[in-house]
Amino acid sequence: MFAYSGVDITLFRVLGLQAVDRSPALRAPMELRLLAALLCRPNVVVPVEDLIAALWGEQKPPRARKALQVMCGGCGSR
């Protein structure tokens, strides 16, 4: 646990070896869903289809896999 601007923060490492040393600026609800889906299954590789189901359920977009790749790439770069 770390202190950040007077607030306690717990850091998690997700998406492989990527890590950030500051609080990520997660703004979009889909990014929060992605983070929750990854944190619910610690220490395992979460299959792409499981993440797509967690994010979109039965109403997945035609290019859900590509949207997920873009979302994952953006989470580690902030």
C-alpha positions in Angstrom: 0.0 0.0 0.0 1.3 3.5 -0.9 0.2 7.0 0.0 -0.7 9.2 -3.0 -1.8 12.7 -2.3 -3.0 11.8 1.2 -4.9 8.7 0.0 -3.9 5.1 0.5 -3.6 3.2 -2.8 -3.1 -0.5 -3.4 -1.1 -1.3 -6.5 -1.8 -4.2 -8.7 0.2 -5.6 -11.6 -1.9 -6.8 -14.5 -1.3 -7.3 -18.3 1.9 -9.2 -17.8 5.0 -7.4 -16.7 3.6 -3.9 -17.5 3.6 -1.7 -14.4 3.0 1.9 -13.7 4.4 3.7 -10.7 1.6 6.2 -10.4 -2.2 6.0 -10.2 -3.5 5.1 -13.6 -6.0 7.6 -15.1 -8.8 5.1 -15.8 -11.8 7.1 -17.0 -13.9 5.0 -19.2 -16.3 2.4 -17.7 -15.0 -0.2 -20.1 -11.4 0.3 -18.7 -12.7 -0.2 -15.2 -14.6 -3.4 -16.3 -11.4 -4.7 -17.9 -9.4 -4.0 -14.7 -12.0 -5.7 -12.6 -12.1 -8.8 -14.9 -8.3 -9.1 -14.6 -8.2 -8.6 -10.9 -10.9 -11.2 -10.3 -8.6 -13.9 -11.7 -5.2 -13.3 -10.1 -2.1 -15.2 -11.2 -3.6 -16.7 -14.3 -3.8 -15.8 -17.9 -7.3 -14.7 -18.6 -8.5 -16.0 -22.1 -9.5 -13.3 -24.6 -13.0 -14.7 -24.9 -13.5 -14.5 -21.1 -12.5 -10.8 -21.2 -14.7 -10.1 -24.2 -17.6 -11.7 -22.3 -16.9 -9.7 -19.2 -16.8 -6.4 -21.2 -19.7 -6.8 -23.6 -21.6 -9.9 -22.6 -23.9 -11.1 -25.4 -23.8 -7.8 -27.2 -20.2 -7.8 -28.3 -19.2 -5.6 -31.2 -18.1 -7.2 -34.5 -14.4 -6.2 -33.8 -14.4 -7.0 -30.0 -11.0 -8.7 -30.1 -9.4 -5.6 -31.8 -11.2 -3.2 -29.3 -9.8 -5.3 -26.4 -6.3 -5.1 -27.8 -6.5 -1.3 -28.1 -7.9 -1.1 -24.6 -5.1 -3.2 -23.1 -2.5 -1.3 -25.0 -3.8 2.0 -23.7 -4.0 0.9 -20.1 -0.3 0.4 -19.7 0.8 3.6 -21.5 -0.7 6.2 -19.1 
